[in-house]
Amino acid sequence: MNKIAILSGGWSSEREVSINSANNLKVVLSELGFVVTVIDVIRDLRKLVNDLYSAQPDYIWNSLHGTGGEDGTIQGILDIFGVPYSNSGVTGSAICFDKSVANSLVSNNGVRIVPNKCIKSSDISLISESYPFVVKPTNEGSSVGIYLIHNDKELQQFKAMPWQYGDRILVEKFIPGREFTVLVVNGKVIGAVEITYDNEFYDYDAKYSEGGSRHNTNYDLDKKVELEMFDMAVNAYNACLCRGIARIDFRYDGKDMYFLEINTQPGMTDKSLVPDILKAKNLSMLDLLKMTEPNIFA
């Protein structure tokens, strides 16, 4: 085992995030002694197949985010190619990328979800909820297309804007409080981090701007609440048929912990959450690979 191909870029709104993740991974994996090839994935199947055959990888790290890379599409292509690849397969990826479907499955598996409803984008004019509430695409990541609505004026402004994020919309109650994310690998909790930020919610700017957010792995949380969060993370992971690495996000209002979503392709940039959790647990990227694929990275 010495050759790893990293899939980078893609054609979603998260292309730049994917490229940053891939570049960071290349440095780390190269330092571990692997021969690393970064493949720039565009919407060209012939190029992708040729690049994969040229690289002849023993393992593929899928660093793509968003549509095409995180929704089961690229996973189906990799299943045909026949080389082991990172994280969830076609089914788990497709489930988790659709927030409405994931909500239904995890709720049926005993996980507390944020009260929500899914509507057609053609019904935007009918939205009427108790303030504040959140409107988000069912199929986007990195907080792309999320709007926090506080009052009638903001709701009318939102309704007047063109919607460009698909034909279904998730409308959720806004849960004030603290934000956590849990790293699960092959059904086991590795650790968690609390995320704090100056913006009103963990939006794109807070995630990727310098100093936009702070990651606290030494958070103060009641042990019983933490264990409930960990249990919900594992239950959600299993309900959605995940595998490998996944990051499960939660909000805590001081009384109850609420599931937000599952990220089957966590970012690996220098500002990402998973590397911080690994560091806090004194785990290296090689440790993560061994936990993820014990039969490959012995």
GIMO-V483520 format. One record per pair of residues at least 6 apart in sequence whose ideal C-beta (glycine too) atoms are under 8 Angstrom apart, sorted by the first residue. I is the first residue (numbers start at 1). GAP is how many residues later the second one is. Records with the same first field share a line. If there is no record, write none. Layout:
# GIMO-V483520
I: GAP / GAP
This chain:
# GIMO-V483520
1: 57 / 58 / 295 / 296
2: 31 / 32 / 33 / 56
3: 31 / 32 / 33 / 34 / 52 / 53 / 54 / 55 / 56
4: 25 / 30 / 31 / 32 / 33 / 53 / 54 / 55 / 56 / 57
5: 31 / 32 / 33 / 34 / 46 / 47 / 50 / 52 / 54 / 55 / 56
6: 16 / 19 / 20 / 23 / 30 / 31 / 32 / 33 / 54 / 55 / 57
7: 15 / 32 / 34 / 53 / 54 / 55 / 56 / 57 / 62 / 67
8: 10 / 11 / 13 / 14 / 15 / 30 / 31 / 32 / 33 / 55 / 56
9: 6 / 9 / 10 / 13 / 31 / 32 / 33 / 55
10: 8 / 31 / 32 / 54 / 55 / 56 / 57 / 58 / 59 / 64
11: 30 / 31 / 32 / 56 / 57
12: 6 / 52 / 53 / 54 / 55 / 56 / 57 / 58 / 129
13: 53 / 54 / 127 / 129 / 131
14: 51 / 52 / 127 / 128 / 130
15: 51
17: 48 / 125 / 191 / 250 / 252
18: 45 / 46 / 47 / 48 / 51
20: 247 / 249 / 250
21: 42 / 44 / 246 / 247 / 248 / 251
22: 16 / 41 / 246
23: 15
24: 244 / 245 / 246 / 248
25: 11 / 36 / 38 / 243 / 260
26: 10 / 12
28: 257
29: 7 / 32 / 256
30: 6
32: 252 / 253 / 254
37: 18 / 20
39: 9 / 12 / 13 / 16
41: 7 / 23 / 27 / 28 / 33
43: 25
45: 32
48: 29
49: 28 / 32
52: 8 / 29 / 31
57: 26
58: 25 / 26 / 238
59: 24 / 25 / 26 / 27 / 234 / 237
60: 18 / 21 / 23 / 24 / 25 / 26
61: 24 / 25
62: 7 / 12 / 13 / 16 / 23 / 24 / 25 / 203
63: 202 / 205
64: 6 / 10 / 201
65: 76 / 77 / 200 / 202
66: 74 / 75 / 76 / 78
67: 6 / 72 / 73
68: 6
69: 196
70: 23 / 26 / 27 / 71 / 194 / 195
71: 22 / 23 / 26 / 27 / 68
72: 17 / 18 / 19 / 21 / 22 / 25
75: 10 / 13 / 14 / 15 / 18
76: 14
78: 7
79: 10 / 11
84: 209 / 212
86: 158 / 159 / 206 / 207
87: 6 / 155 / 156 / 157 / 158 / 159 / 177 / 178 / 205
88: 8 / 153 / 154 / 155 / 156 / 158 / 176
89: 152 / 154
91: 150
92: 148 / 149 / 150 / 151 / 172
93: 171 / 172
95: 6 / 7 / 10 / 145 / 146
96: 6 / 144 / 146 / 150 / 165 / 166 / 167 / 168
97: 42 / 44 / 167
98: 40 / 41
99: 37 / 39 / 40 / 71 / 162
100: 16 / 18 / 38 / 68 / 70
102: 134 / 138 / 159 / 160
103: 10 / 13 / 67 / 156
105: 134 / 135
106: 7 / 126 / 129 / 130 / 133 / 134 / 153 / 156
107: 6
108: 131
109: 126 / 127 / 129 / 130
110: 122 / 125
111: 121 / 124 / 125 / 128 / 148
112: 120 / 144 / 145 / 146 / 147
113: 145 / 146
114: 58 / 59 / 61 / 137 / 144 / 145 / 146
115: 57 / 58
116: 54 / 55 / 56 / 57
117: 53 / 54
118: 20 / 50 / 51 / 52 / 53
119: 7 / 8 / 49 / 50 / 52
120: 47 / 48 / 49
121: 42 / 44 / 45 / 46 / 47 / 48
122: 45
124: 34 / 35 / 39 / 45
125: 34
127: 8 / 28 / 31 / 32 / 44
129: 20 / 42 / 44
130: 43
131: 18 / 19 / 20
132: 16 / 17 / 18 / 42
133: 15 / 16 / 38 / 39 / 40 / 41
134: 12 / 13 / 14 / 15 / 37 / 38 / 39 / 40 / 67
135: 11 / 12 / 14 / 23 / 34 / 35 / 36 / 37
136: 9 / 10 / 11 / 33 / 34 / 36
137: 7 / 8 / 9 / 28 / 29 / 31 / 32 / 33
138: 28 / 30 / 31 / 32
139: 26 / 27 / 29
140: 25 / 26
141: 122 / 124
142: 62 / 65 / 66
143: 58 / 59 / 60 / 61 / 63 / 64
144: 21 / 60
145: 19 / 20
146: 55 / 57
147: 7 / 11
148: 26 / 52 / 53
149: 6 / 9
163: 6
174: 27
175: 76 / 78 / 83
176: 77
177: 74 / 75 / 76 / 77
178: 16 / 18 / 73 / 74 / 76
179: 15 / 16 / 17 / 23 / 70 / 71 / 72 / 73
180: 12 / 13 / 14 / 15 / 39 / 41 / 49 / 69 / 70 / 71 / 72 / 77
181: 11 / 12 / 14 / 66 / 67 / 68 / 69 / 92
182: 7 / 9 / 10 / 47 / 48 / 51 / 65 / 66 / 68
183: 6 / 7 / 8 / 9 / 62 / 63 / 64 / 83 / 90 / 91 / 94 / 95
184: 6 / 49 / 50 / 53 / 58 / 61 / 62 / 63 / 64
185: 59 / 60 / 61 / 103 / 106 / 107
186: 57 / 58 / 105 / 106
187: 47 / 50 / 51
188: 46 / 103
189: 41 / 44 / 45
190: 87 / 88 / 91 / 93 / 101
191: 26 / 86 / 87 / 89 / 90
192: 25 / 27 / 34 / 37 / 38 / 85
193: 22 / 23 / 24 / 26 / 80 / 83 / 84 / 87
194: 21 / 22 / 23 / 25 / 27
195: 7 / 18 / 19 / 20 / 21 / 78
196: 17 / 18 / 20
197: 9 / 15 / 16 / 17
198: 8 / 14
199: 6 / 7 / 13
202: 11
205: 7
206: 6 / 7
207: 6 / 64
208: 61 / 63
210: 61
213: 58
215: 58 / 61
217: 59 / 60 / 62 / 63
218: 62
221: 8 / 31
225: 27 / 32
228: 29
229: 21 / 23 / 28
232: 16 / 18 / 25 / 27
233: 15 / 17
236: 12 / 23 / 26
237: 9 / 11 / 25
240: 22
242: 20 / 22
244: 48 / 49
245: 19 / 21 / 29 / 43 / 47
246: 16 / 17 / 18 / 20
247: 15 / 16 / 19 / 26 / 27
248: 11 / 13 / 14 / 15
249: 10 / 11 / 12 / 13 / 14
250: 7 / 8 / 9 / 10
251: 6 / 7 / 9
252: 6
266: 6 / 7 / 8
267: 6 / 7
268: 6 / 7
278: 6 / 7 / 9 / 10
286: 11
289: 7 / 8
290: 7 / 8
